[in-house]
């Protein structure tokens, strides 16, 4: 029986640790060949020992030096460093699937290299398609590698679209929890704290994604991402608030009927789907208990509560480098909010001002995307103090 070898980029984050739990549940089907993280090397020691991983990479060279000097890893473990190290892990000859879960742009080069090396990529970092969807999808098309979406919403659509002719699909519908402040009075939003924003009602995620859920910037990024993954324009992608996070997405068919995918709010389900695709095996996560009462609610998002969603749609409509500008400005704004330098409502305001200040253009090369990203971060950082507390 063939065992798929997995490389995890971003192994210490929530996606990485959940991936390990899925691999742990299916030892006859999956194994770990490589692990990569930014700097938290101590958190890689246990998995390296448990799964017999021979290659580890740390983006931070200082952390890699510490890891080598510690003697904590099994004898013979190769400890690589920097972007080249992450890329080598992603392109290990034995690897079948690369889980790309590095936050921000650091995972772009290793992910592109993995696709060009004909590795299937389980993509958890939505920023990569937002920034460079044109180049990422082209790399997959040319090599024949598969882009398998890890985001629960996109993974649900991926499952719903299987074996359906494109002409059968009228619209895509992404569901959103509404985040930590879906019921907070609008007048109070300016004064909410980072600690409050991190109390997501349904999901256990990293800080950046959790803040993005509260602003629904994440859903805006997902609209852009879905356009690239499924070749559907943003104006045919709807968003609804679904507080229970049980329906992960829906597809509206040409006849007007809708199909949905339901599961508990656990990332183990979409991760396992990517790693085992197209095989289905029991998932190491709770199942829906239909013997219990099940409430499924849906409402349209309020533009006044979630202005980042409208800004993302505007960036998608503009195209070119505009989505990269949106993403960069949002990252700067979230960092400022987390540091107590920007009110919660200042996140959307900073993103909007940055989009107005940076001229979008159609990129001919990846360097132009990275230049737009850098320019946007610089401008957003300059605008942020004027919106401070």
N, C-alpha and C positions, 0 to 999 in steps of 0.2 A: 504494500500500500504506500502510495506516494505521500511524503510528509513535506508540507510547504515551509520553507525557511522565511522568517520574518525579520526585517530590520525596523527598529522604531526610532524615529527622529523626534525627540521631545519625550523621552522615556520617563522622566520624573514628574510630568504633569498629569492631570486627571485622565486625559485620553491614553497616555502611555501606561499608567498603572491599571486602567481598565483593560487595555489590550493584553497586559500580562495575565490578568484573571481569565480572559477568554482562552489564551494559549494554555494556561494551566488546566483548564477544563477539557482540553482536547489534545492530549499529548500524542495520540496516535495519528493526528492530522497536521499538527502545527508545532514548530519549534522556533526558538529565538536565535538568530545568527549574529545580530549586531545591535548595540544600544548606543544612543547618542543623546546628549543633553547639553545645556549651556554651561553650567558650572557646578551643579550639585552632585559631585561625584560620589559622595558617601551613600546617596540613595541608589546608586547603581551597583554597589558591591553585592547586596543581597541577591538581586535578580541575576547578576553575572554568575554567582555561585550556584543558584538554584537551577538555572537553565543551561549552565555550561557554556556561557557566551565567551568566545575567544577574542572579540574585537569590540572595544569601547571607544567612543569619541567624545571629546568635550570641546565646545566652541571656544571657551576661555582657556588660552594657553597656560595661564597661571594655575587654574584649577587642574589642568592635565598634569602639570609638573607636580602638584601636591599629590594627586592620585598615584602617580608613578612612585613617588618617594614614600608613600604610606605603607606599601607592602600589603595592603588590604585585599587586593584582587588576587584571584587564583594565579599560581605560577604559570607563566606563558601567555597571560592575557596581554594583548597589544592595546596600548592606550594612545590613541591618536588625538590630534588637537587641531583647532581652527576650522575654517570652512573646508579646507582640503580633507580634514579628518571626517567631518560629517558626510562629505561627498563620497569618500571611500567606503564608509559604512553603507551608504545607500546603494552603492554599485558592487557590493561583494558578489562574486560569481555565483554563489549558491543561493542567493536571495531571490525569492519569487515575488514577494509583496513588500513594499516599503510603506510603513505608516508614517505619513508626513504630518506631524503635530507640533512643529516648532512655531511659537508665537511670533507674529510679525514677518518681516522680509527675510530673516536669516535662513529660512528653509527653501527659498526660491531656487538658488543654484543647485543644491543637492537634489531637489525634486526634479528639476529639468534634466539633470544628469541621469537620474534613475530612469526617467521615461525614455531618454535617448538610448539607455542601455537595455531597453525592452523589459523593464521591471513594471509590474502593475503597481499603481500608487493608490493607497487608501488615503484620501485627502481629507484631513481634519482642519487644516489651516485655510479658512475661507479667504484670507487676505491674498493668497497667491493667485487665485483666479480673478479677484477684484483688481489687483495690480496688473497682472500679466496674463489674463485669460487668453488673449490672442496667441501668445507664445507657448503657453502651457498646453492648450488644446492642439496646437499645431504639432508640438513635439510628440504628443500621444498619437495623433493621426499618422504621422510619418513612420513612427516605429512600430505601430500596432499594439502598443501597451495600453492597458485599460486604466482609465480614471474612475475610481470607485469612491463615491462620496460617503464620508463618515458622518457629517452633520445629520442629525436624526431626520430633519425635514427633507433634505435632498436624498438621503438614503431611502426614505419612504417613497418619494417620487420615482427613484431609480427602480424600486421593486414594482411599483404600480405600472410603470411604462413597459416593462419587459414583455416582449412578443406582441406589442400593440403597434399597428401601423401609425405613422406620424399623422395621417389624415384623420385618425380617430380622436386626436387630442385637441380640445378647444382651448382650455385654460389650465394653468397650474395654480394650486392654492396652498400657500405656506401657512402653517399655524404658528402662533406666538403665544407664549405664556402671559405676556404683559409685564413681566418683571416684578421687582420688589414694590413698585409704586403704582400699580395699576388702579388701586382704589384710593390713593392719597389725593386730597383736595389740591387742585392746580395751584392755588395760592400758596400752598406749603412746600411746593417742590424746590423752590430756591434755597430753602433752609435745610433740606435733608443732608445727612452726613454720609461719607463713604461707608462707614460701618453699617448703616441702614441699607444702603444700596447693595451691599454684599449678601444680604439675607434673602436669597432667592427662594421663593415659596415651593419650588418643585425640584430643581436640578442642583447637583453639586458640581460646580465648574470652577475654572480659574478666575481670579479677580477681574481681569480685563473683559472676558466674555460675560461675566455676571453684570458688570456695569453696563456693557453694551446691551444686555437684555433689558435693563431698566430704562434705557433711552430708546430702545428698539433700533439703535444703529446696527445691531447684529442682524436684524431682519432686513434692513436695507442692504447690508452686505450680501445677505443670502439671496435677495432678489437678483442682484448683479451676478452672483455665482451661479444661480439656477439658469440664467440666460446663457452662460457659457457651457454649462454641463449638458443642457437639454436642447440647445439651439432654439430657444423660445424668446421672443422680444419681451422686455420688461412690462410693456402695457398689456400683456396677456398673462401676467403673474400677479395673483391676488394675495392679500395678507388678511388673516382674521385672528382675533384674540380668542384663544381657547385655553382658559385658565387651568384645566385639568392636565394638560400636556399628555394626553392619551392618544388623541388623533394627531399623528405627526405630520401629515400632509394629505391633500386630496387632489384628485385629477378630475376636471370637468370634461366629459366626453362630448363628441360632436352632437349627440342626440339630446344633450342637456342633463343626462344622469351624472352622478358623482360617485367615484370610488375612493375609499380611504384606507389607510393602514393604521392599525391600532396596536399599541403595546404599552407597558408601563414606562415611566420616564427614567429609563436606564440606558446609558450609552453602550452597554454590553451588547444590546440587540443590533444596532447598526454596525458596530465594529465587527461582531462575529459574521454578519452578512458579508462584509467586505473580505474578511480573511478566508472564509470558506466558500464564497460564491463560486458556482451556483448551488453548492450542497447545503442542506439544512439539517442541523443537529440540535439537540436540546441546549438552550442558552443558560449560562450560569447567572441568572437574574430572576427575580420574582416574576410570576405570570399574572395576567389579569384574572381575577376571581369573579366570574360572572354569576356566582351564587350570591354575591353582595350587590347592593344597589349601586348603579353606575350612572353618574350624571355627566352629560357632555354638553357644554355650553359654547356658543360662538357669538361674537359681536365684532363689528368693524372697529378698527383702531381709530382713536380720536386724534386728529392732526395736531390739535393744541397740546395734547399730552406727549405726543411722540413726533416732534418736528424733524428729528433725524431721519425718520423713514421717508418723509417727503424730500429731504435734501438728497438722500441716496437715489431716489427715483429720478430726481432732476439730473444727478450726475450720470446715471445710466442712460438717460435720454440724450445727454450731450455726447457721451462716449469718449473715445480716445483716452487721454490721460485723466479725465475728470474723476472717474472712480478711484484712481490712485491718490488724487488730491483729497477726496473725501476720506479715504482710509487713513492717510497720513495725518490730516487735521484732527480726526477723531482720536487717534492714538495720543497725540500731543494733549488734546483736551482731557482725555481720561486720566492721563498721568498728572495733569495739573489739578484735577478734581481730587484724585487720591491723595495728593500732597497737601490738600487744603488751600490751594491757591486759586481755585475757581469754583464758583457755585455750581450745583448740579445743572441748573438751567443754562449756565454759561457754556456747557459742552456743545449744545446745538448752535448757540450763537457764534461760538468760535469756528465751528465747522462751516457755517454759512458764510461768515466773513472771509474765510480762507478760500472757499470756492469762488467767491466774487473777485478775489484779489489775484488768483492764478489763472492764466489763460490756458485752456485745454487745447491739446493738439493731437493729431493722429500719430502714434509712434511708429517709426520704421524699424527700430531696433530696441532691444531690451534696455540698453543704456539710457535711452530717452525716458523710459518709465522710471528708472532709478533716479534720474536727474529730476524729474517732476516730483517724485517722492521726497527727495532731499530739499528741493525748493519749497515745497508745501510745509514741511516740518519747520523750516527756518522762518517762514512767514507766520505760521500759526504760533510759534514760540514768541515772536515779536508782538503779536496781537494779544496774547493771553493776559499780560499784566493789566491791560486796559479794561479787562472784563473781570478783574479779581474781586475778592470778597470785600 
